[in-house]
């Protein structure tokens, strides 16, 4: 049994419709993100996907863009949690899911590392992960 889970945060089509700088490094990031997911699976770590549901724009669920990016292959047993704030643990149901399974170490990856990934890491640390 493992105590480690991989969180894949905001790897959703919504961000393909946002006005963020250059996309020249996207192929390299996609390759590395897939390699990280594959490595977690090979180690038997749960892979957990977290999507951001916003109040407007491409992150609004009604936009149709709050789905995983096409390059990601999620397995049926891999859960998806939805968040409305920057961190993935607040009000998403993720924290109790992790605790019920004895998962206390988190690897955090995804989009906007300086925002949602970092905030999740800080909140996770405060909660004892």
Helices and strands as residue ranges (DSSP letters): E 4-9, G 13-17, H 26-43, E 46-52, G 57-59, G 61-63, E 80-83, H 94-100, E 105-110, I 113-117, H 118-126
